């Protein structure tokens, strides 16, 4: 496994592509079926190069509510699993913004503290892997996968806290020709379904792949129309969008009048994630 030094302070442009929504990915990864768990374990194994049999021991989902301190913000990760030795945290990042890395790292810190109640617990801290499925190239190096760990600046020796961050560049995968994917790595094949909904291409890539054929069937069953990828019907979506636009107009006015951010969201009554997304939209609209 190659370890890449983290480069801080880079600004990243927003991506407008729409991949699988995180709600749908969660449905696939948490459906509880034998095939979906095998799929998830194959993805983890392909990334961290540990045999599936070693990952299976006590493999189970964990509540995404990580914080043990109610005063800590950013306490709900997208998806978390664990086994007897490790935590596996999944984040699905569709747009890059300046606070994204700090927010995602806060989840790692909270997972790290999750099982520490006595000094003896430091001996048995689980290793933590955070898998960031990014709809953009985080490091702008035109690679599919980036591994990050904390290391000494000159010697590049790892400071072993047991925290590992993996950024998976789905934008890179989306731009690959399906023939390249078919001949490519296991991870590219496993995740190609995240970025392609062309049936003919998927048929070519997954020809003879029993696992992926079963996953395709499960996705179809879980989501209904592959193009919709929604939990809710059209009328519910239209209603939600109307409420969203109304609240966004209100938030814009309050920002213009220099209201405190916390006060704005108290009035808007949005989740932390929704409010962050709304602020991103407003900022982008003003830049345009």
Buried (B, 14 or more C-beta within 10 A) or exposed (E): EEEBEBEEEEEBEBBEEEBBBBBBBBBBBBBEBEBBBBBBBBBBBBBBEBEEEEBBEEBEBBEBEBBEEEEEEBBBBBBBBBBEBBBBBBBBBBBBBEEBBEBBBBBBBBBBBBBEEEEEEEEEBBBBBBBBBBBBBBBEEEBBBBBBBEBEEEEEEEEEEBBBBBBBBBBBBBEBEBEEBBEBEEBBBBBBBBBBBEEEBBEEBBEEBEBBBBBBEBBEEBBEEBEBBBEEEEEEEEEEEEEBEEBBEEBBEBBEEEBEEEEBBEEBEBEEEBBBBBBBBBEEEEEE
